[in-house]
């Protein structure tokens, strides 16, 4: 396929991707009461071999030929890296400082239980040849534990915000625990990526490079980047030059993490956490988010969907494995967070609400399993199972939270209604 032919197909692909994600997202929002992002996750699966490829294989092959997957992959990686930069840009460190004791207990429980269950189910899953044969049981267990332990932190923040719970014990506790959980899961993933390579020097390079980058960015980044914030305040806006500097730093950070053998999303997120707050952060997000969430992230969902083959779960053994993964994920994460909240003095409704929120996986799960597939840690069958788990647990979050906490809290006058004046764009962004 010539470059000219590739460009023609790419433009058609992108038009179909954006249209499908917007349509399915709208349907999910209107008829299921779900955030836009849930519909976009489902749209990615619909465009892949699980549905479009099954019903209309010729059209699916024409729209997404193998020769174009490389272009789609680059766009997807750029999109998810930039999105994680924006998540870091909106990260609030004060969530760690409030209600620290309960948050630590909920977070540790929400990580310990998934890893304990991963110890139990991983050997059985390895017996179904779902992992790379070169992966040892310890590495596979760590990866599986990270997949079960992850929380859709941005989605959790959105539900708390739209329900008026930001200053409540449930709100502060859930946000704190969710942030700690995700930091721990990403750390474990980094260890798996670092140790799954071509010898000990690859692991040393990845771990050493990742730690060195994190230390440098967290220690010196705020001071070095502070002039950008002062510049924006003087100008009263983020100029094109400031935008170019921010994007250049993001690309260098993504390059650094990819170069040492971890992943671009680590670099993007870490850089975002140390960028100047105030006018600079607010305006930067306004400029970058529309393109990132409307164009680039749908490419990521579609790339994930093209590798999701639910038809691979074609026997009772694999179906059972899927159900075990789903049940283990829900019980380990939601159940452990509920129990920890109860043990630290929360009432039952609050504890159940925390468990419901912490159980959602969302985009964070898709990022982790895409990295696992890209690095050859897992195969297409396990990837498809984990995509299904991510979608189901994300679908559960809002209705389950409303069932176990929302009605009672609203009756007590503690729960705010969804602000209908919020823009659709803001809902898309924060739901992720």
VODREN-356777 format. One record per residue (C-alpha): residue number from 1; residue in one letter; x, y, z. Coordinates in steps of 0.1 Angstrom, whole numbers, plus 2048, in hexadecimal, padded with zeros to 3 digits. Example, Ala and Ser with C-alpha at 12.3 -4.5 7.8 and 13.67 -1.06 7.14 Angstrom:
VODREN-356777
REC num residu east north  up
REC   1      a  87B   7D3 84E
REC   2      s  889   7F5 847
***
This chain:
VODREN-356777
REC num residu east north  up
REC   1      x  800   800 800
REC   2      x  80F   822 7F5
REC   3      x  811   840 80D
REC   4      x  7F5   851 7F9
REC   5      x  7DE   833 7FD
REC   6      x  7E7   832 822
REC   7      x  7DD   856 827
REC   8      x  7BB   850 814
REC   9      x  7B3   833 82B
REC  10      x  7BE   845 84A
REC  11      x  7A7   863 844
REC  12      x  789   84B 83E
REC  13      x  793   837 85D
REC  14      x  794   856 873
REC  15      x  772   862 866
REC  16      x  762   840 86E
REC  17      x  773   83E 890
REC  18      x  768   861 89B
REC  19      x  744   85C 88F
REC  20      x  741   839 89F
REC  21      x  74F   845 8C0
REC  22      x  739   864 8C1
REC  23      x  71A   850 8B8
REC  24      x  71F   833 8CF
REC  25      x  72A   84B 8EB
REC  26      x  70A   85F 8E6
REC  27      x  6F4   840 8E7
REC  28      x  705   834 907
REC  29      x  700   855 917
REC  30      x  6DC   85A 90D
REC  31      x  6CE   837 911
REC  32      x  6E5   827 92B
REC  33      x  6EE   845 940
REC  34      x  713   83E 93A
REC  35      x  730   856 934
REC  36      x  73B   85D 910
REC  37      x  75B   849 916
REC  38      x  748   829 91C
REC  39      x  737   82B 8FA
REC  40      x  759   832 8EA
REC  41      x  768   814 8FA
REC  42      x  74B   7FF 8EC
REC  43      x  74E   810 8CA
REC  44      x  773   804 8C7
REC  45      x  768   7E0 8CC
REC  46      x  74B   7E4 8B3
REC  47      x  764   7F0 898
REC  48      x  77B   7D2 89E
REC  49      x  778   7AE 895
REC  50      x  760   7A6 8B1
REC  51      x  742   7B6 89F
REC  52      x  749   7C9 87F
REC  53      x  763   7B0 874
REC  54      x  74B   794 87C
REC  55      x  72C   7A2 86A
REC  56      x  73D   7B5 84E
REC  57      x  760   7A7 84B
REC  58      x  767   7B7 828
REC  59      x  75E   7DA 834
REC  60      x  772   7D6 854
REC  61      x  790   7CA 840
REC  62      x  78D   7E7 828
REC  63      x  78A   801 844
REC  64      x  7A6   7F3 859
REC  65      x  7BF   7E1 844
REC  66      x  7DE   7D4 856
REC  67      x  7F5   7EC 843
REC  68      x  7E4   80A 855
REC  69      x  7E7   7FB 878
REC  70      x  809   80C 87E
REC  71      x  7FB   82F 877
REC  72      x  7DD   828 88E
REC  73      x  7F5   81B 8A9
REC  74      x  80A   83A 8A8
REC  75      x  7EB   850 8AB
REC  76      x  7DD   83B 8C7
REC  77      x  7FE   83D 8DB
REC  78      x  800   862 8D6
REC  79      x  7DC   866 8E0
REC  80      x  7DE   852 900
REC  81      x  800   861 90A
REC  82      x  7F2   884 905
REC  83      x  7D2   87B 918
REC  84      x  7E7   86E 935
REC  85      x  7FB   88F 934
REC  86      x  7D9   8A1 938
REC  87      x  7CF   88A 954
REC  88      x  7F0   893 966
REC  89      x  7E9   8B8 95F
REC  90      x  7C9   8B5 972
REC  91      x  7D6   8A0 98E
REC  92      x  7D1   8AF 9B1
REC  93      x  7EB   8A4 9CB
REC  94      x  7D5   8B0 9E7
REC  95      x  7C0   890 9E3
REC  96      x  7DD   87E 9F3
REC  97      x  7DE   895 A11
REC  98      x  7BA   892 A1D
REC  99      x  7AC   874 A2F
REC 100      x  7CD   863 A2B
REC 101      x  7C8   845 A42
REC 102      x  7A8   839 A33
REC 103      x  7B4   840 A10
REC 104      x  7D3   82B A16
REC 105      x  7BF   80E A24
REC 106      x  7A6   80E A07
REC 107      x  7C2   812 9EE
REC 108      x  7D7   7F6 9FC
REC 109      x  7BA   7DF A00
REC 110      x  7AF   7E7 9DC
REC 111      x  7D1   7DD 9D0
REC 112      x  7D9   7C0 9E8
REC 113      x  7B9   7AC 9E1
REC 114      x  7BD   7AE 9BB
REC 115      x  7E1   7A2 9BD
REC 116      x  7D8   786 9D4
REC 117      x  7BD   77A 9BC
REC 118      x  7D6   77E 9A0
REC 119      x  7ED   766 9B2
REC 120      x  7D0   74D 9B3
REC 121      x  7C3   750 98F
REC 122      x  7E2   758 97B
REC 123      x  7F1   734 97B
REC 124      x  7CF   728 96E
REC 125      x  7CE   743 953
REC 126      x  7F1   73A 949
REC 127      x  7E4   716 943
REC 128      x  7CD   724 928
REC 129      x  7EC   733 916
REC 130      x  7DF   757 91B
REC 131      x  801   766 923
REC 132      x  822   767 90F
REC 133      x  834   746 914
REC 134      x  854   75A 91E
REC 135      x  842   76A 93B
REC 136      x  848   759 95D
REC 137      x  82C   755 977
REC 138      x  838   772 98C
REC 139      x  837   78B 96F
REC 140      x  815   77E 964
REC 141      x  807   781 987
REC 142      x  814   7A5 98A
REC 143      x  805   7AF 969
REC 144      x  7E3   79E 971
REC 145      x  7E3   7AE 993
REC 146      x  7E9   7D1 984
REC 147      x  7CC   7CB 96B
REC 148      x  7B4   7C2 987
REC 149      x  7C0   7DD 99F
REC 150      x  7BE   7FB 987
REC 151      x  7A3   815 98C
REC 152      x  794   82E 973
REC 153      x  7A0   84C 987
REC 154      x  794   867 96F
REC 155      x  771   857 96D
REC 156      x  770   854 993
REC 157      x  778   879 995
REC 158      x  75C   881 97D
REC 159      x  741   86E 990
REC 160      x  74B   87E 9B0
REC 161      x  74B   8A1 9A1
REC 162      x  729   89D 98F
REC 163      x  719   88F 9AF
REC 164      x  725   8AC 9C4
REC 165      x  73A   895 9DA
REC 166      x  75C   8A7 9D7
REC 167      x  75D   8B2 9FC
REC 168      x  74D   893 A0B
REC 169      x  75F   876 A1D
REC 170      x  756   85F 9FF
REC 171      x  763   878 9E6
REC 172      x  785   87F 9F6
REC 173      x  78A   85B A00
REC 174      x  782   84D 9DE
REC 175      x  797   867 9CB
REC 176      x  7B5   861 9E3
REC 177      x  7B3   83B 9E1
REC 178      x  7AD   83C 9BB
REC 179      x  7CC   851 9B5
REC 180      x  7E2   83B 9CC
REC 181      x  7D4   81C 9BB
REC 182      x  7DC   827 998
REC 183      x  7FF   832 9A2
REC 184      x  806   80F 9B1
REC 185      x  7F8   7FD 993
REC 186      x  80D   812 97B
REC 187      x  82C   80B 990
REC 188      x  825   7E5 98F
REC 189      x  820   7E7 969
REC 190      x  841   7FA 965
REC 191      x  852   7DE 978
REC 192      x  842   7C3 962
REC 193      x  84D   7D6 942
REC 194      x  870   7DB 950
REC 195      x  875   7B6 959
REC 196      x  865   7A9 939
REC 197      x  881   7AF 921
REC 198      x  8A1   7A1 911
REC 199      x  8B5   79D 931
REC 200      x  8BD   7AE 951
REC 201      x  8CC   7CD 941
REC 202      x  8AB   7D5 931
REC 203      x  89A   7D4 953
REC 204      x  8B6   7EA 962
REC 205      x  8B2   803 946
REC 206      x  88C   804 949
REC 207      x  88A   806 96F
REC 208      x  8A8   81C 973
REC 209      x  89D   833 957
REC 210      x  87A   835 963
REC 211      x  884   83D 987
REC 212      x  89D   857 97C
REC 213      x  884   868 966
REC 214      x  869   868 981
REC 215      x  881   875 99B
REC 216      x  88E   891 984
REC 217      x  86B   89B 979
REC 218      x  85B   89B 99C
REC 219      x  879   8AC 9AD
REC 220      x  883   8C6 994
REC 221      x  865   8C9 97C
REC 222      x  850   8E1 990
REC 223      x  86C   8FA 994
REC 224      x  879   8F7 970
REC 225      x  856   8FA 962
REC 226      x  84A   916 979
REC 227      x  854   932 960
REC 228      x  83A   924 948
REC 229      x  81F   92B 961
REC 230      x  82B   94E 968
REC 231      x  82E   955 942
REC 232      x  80A   94A 93D
REC 233      x  7FE   960 95A
REC 234      x  810   97E 94A
REC 235      x  801   977 928
REC 236      x  7DF   96E 936
REC 237      x  7DE   950 91F
REC 238      x  7F2   932 912
REC 239      x  802   93E 8F2
REC 240      x  80C   928 8D5
REC 241      x  830   929 8E1
REC 242      x  826   91C 904
REC 243      x  811   901 8F3
REC 244      x  82F   8F7 8DE
REC 245      x  846   8F5 8FC
REC 246      x  82D   8E0 90F
REC 247      x  827   8C8 8F2
REC 248      x  84D   8C5 8EC
REC 249      x  853   8BC 910
REC 250      x  837   8A3 90F
REC 251      x  845   892 8F0
REC 252      x  868   891 8FF
REC 253      x  85A   882 91F
REC 254      x  847   868 90B
REC 255      x  866   861 8F7
REC 256      x  87B   85D 916
REC 257      x  864   843 925
REC 258      x  860   830 905
REC 259      x  886   831 900
REC 260      x  88E   820 921
REC 261      x  874   805 91B
REC 262      x  856   80F 930
REC 263      x  83A   823 91E
REC 264      x  832   846 912
REC 265      x  814   849 929
REC 266      x  82B   84A 948
REC 267      x  83F   867 93A
REC 268      x  820   87A 931
REC 269      x  80F   876 952
REC 270      x  82D   87E 967
REC 271      x  833   89E 953
REC 272      x  80F   8A8 957
REC 273      x  810   8A6 97D
REC 274      x  82C   8C0 97F
REC 275      x  820   8D9 966
REC 276      x  817   8FB 974
REC 277      x  7F3   8FE 981
REC 278      x  7DC   91B 97E
REC 279      x  7D6   92D 95D
REC 280      x  7F1   919 94B
REC 281      x  7E2   8F7 953
REC 282      x  7BE   902 94D
REC 283      x  7C5   912 92B
REC 284      x  7DC   8F6 920
REC 285      x  7C1   8DC 927
REC 286      x  7A8   8F1 914
REC 287      x  7BE   8F2 8F5
REC 288      x  7C9   8CD 8F5
REC 289      x  7AB   8BA 902
REC 290      x  792   8BE 8E5
REC 291      x  7AA   8AF 8CC
REC 292      x  7B7   894 8E4
REC 293      x  795   887 8EF
REC 294      x  781   88C 8CE
REC 295      x  79B   880 8B5
REC 296      x  7B9   86E 8C6
REC 297      x  7A9   859 8E1
REC 298      x  78F   84A 8CA
REC 299      x  7AD   83D 8B5
REC 300      x  7B9   82C 8D5
REC 301      x  798   81C 8DC
REC 302      x  796   810 8B8
REC 303      x  7B9   803 8B8
REC 304      x  7AF   7F0 8D8
REC 305      x  78F   7E3 8C7
REC 306      x  7A2   7D7 8A9
REC 307      x  7B6   7C0 8C0
REC 308      x  797   7B5 8D4
REC 309      x  78A   794 8C6
REC 310      x  76E   788 8DC
REC 311      x  76A   76B 8C4
REC 312      x  78B   75D 8D2
REC 313      x  778   755 8F2
REC 314      x  76A   737 8DF
REC 315      x  768   71B 8F9
REC 316      x  75B   715 91B
REC 317      x  77E   716 92B
REC 318      x  785   739 91E
REC 319      x  762   745 926
REC 320      x  767   739 949
REC 321      x  788   74B 94B
REC 322      x  777   76B 940
REC 323      x  75C   768 95B
REC 324      x  777   760 975
REC 325      x  78A   77F 96B
REC 326      x  76B   795 96D
REC 327      x  75F   786 98E
REC 328      x  782   789 99D
REC 329      x  785   7AD 992
REC 330      x  764   7B8 9A0
REC 331      x  767   7A5 9C1
REC 332      x  78B   7AC 9C8
REC 333      x  78A   7D1 9C0
REC 334      x  767   7DB 9CA
REC 335      x  765   7C3 9E8
REC 336      x  787   7CC 9F6
REC 337      x  781   7F2 9F4
REC 338      x  75F   7EE A04
REC 339      x  76D   7D9 A21
REC 340      x  78B   7F1 A27
REC 341      x  773   80F A27
REC 342      x  75D   7FE A41
REC 343      x  77B   7F5 A57
REC 344      x  787   819 A57
REC 345      x  765   826 A64
REC 346      x  751   82D A45
REC 347      x  72B   825 A45
REC 348      x  71F   809 A2F
REC 349      x  710   820 A14
REC 350      x  731   834 A11
REC 351      x  746   814 A11
REC 352      x  730   804 9F5
REC 353      x  732   824 9E1
REC 354      x  758   824 9E3
REC 355      x  759   800 9D8
REC 356      x  742   807 9BA
REC 357      x  758   825 9AF
REC 358      x  779   814 9B4
REC 359      x  76E   7F5 9A0
REC 360      x  76C   809 97E
REC 361      x  78A   803 967
REC 362      x  783   818 948
REC 363      x  79E   826 933
REC 364      x  7BA   81E 94C
REC 365      x  7B4   7F9 947
REC 366      x  7B5   7FC 921
REC 367      x  7D6   80E 923
REC 368      x  7E6   7F3 939
REC 369      x  7DA   7D6 924
REC 370      x  7E4   7E7 903
REC 371      x  807   7EB 911
REC 372      x  806   7C6 91B
REC 373      x  7FB   7BC 8F8
REC 374      x  814   7D3 8E7
REC 375      x  831   7C5 8FC
REC 376      x  826   7A1 8F6
REC 377      x  81D   79A 91A
REC 378      x  7FA   78E 913
REC 379      x  7E9   77F 8F4
REC 380      x  7CA   78A 8E1
REC 381      x  7B3   773 8F5
REC 382      x  7BC   781 917
REC 383      x  7BC   7A4 909
REC 384      x  798   79F 8FD
REC 385      x  78E   792 91F
REC 386      x  79D   7B0 931
REC 387      x  78C   7C8 919
REC 388      x  76B   7B8 921
REC 389      x  773   7BB 946
REC 390      x  77C   7E0 942
REC 391      x  75B   7E7 930
REC 392      x  745   7D4 949
REC 393      x  755   7E3 968
REC 394      x  753   806 959
REC 395      x  72E   801 950
REC 396      x  727   7F6 973
REC 397      x  736   814 985
REC 398      x  71B   82F 982
REC 399      x  6FB   81A 986
REC 400      x  70B   806 9A2
REC 401      x  716   825 9B4
REC 402      x  6F3   834 9B0
REC 403      x  6E4   814 9BE
REC 404      x  6F9   810 9DD
REC 405      x  700   834 9E6
REC 406      x  6EF   84E 9D0
REC 407      x  6CB   849 9DA
REC 408      x  6D1   848 9FF
REC 409      x  6E8   867 9FD
REC 410      x  6CF   87A 9E8
REC 411      x  6B4   873 A01
REC 412      x  6CB   882 A1C
REC 413      x  6D2   8A0 A06
REC 414      x  6F7   898 A03
REC 415      x  6F9   890 9DF
REC 416      x  6F8   8AA 9C3
REC 417      x  6E7   8A4 9A2
REC 418      x  6FA   8A3 981
REC 419      x  701   8C6 975
REC 420      x  6F0   8C7 954
REC 421      x  702   8E7 94A
REC 422      x  723   8D3 948
REC 423      x  72F   8D2 924
REC 424      x  72F   8B2 911
REC 425      x  754   8B6 90C
REC 426      x  75B   8BA 932
REC 427      x  747   89A 938
REC 428      x  75B   887 91E
REC 429      x  77B   892 92D
REC 430      x  774   88C 951
REC 431      x  761   86C 94C
REC 432      x  781   85C 940
***
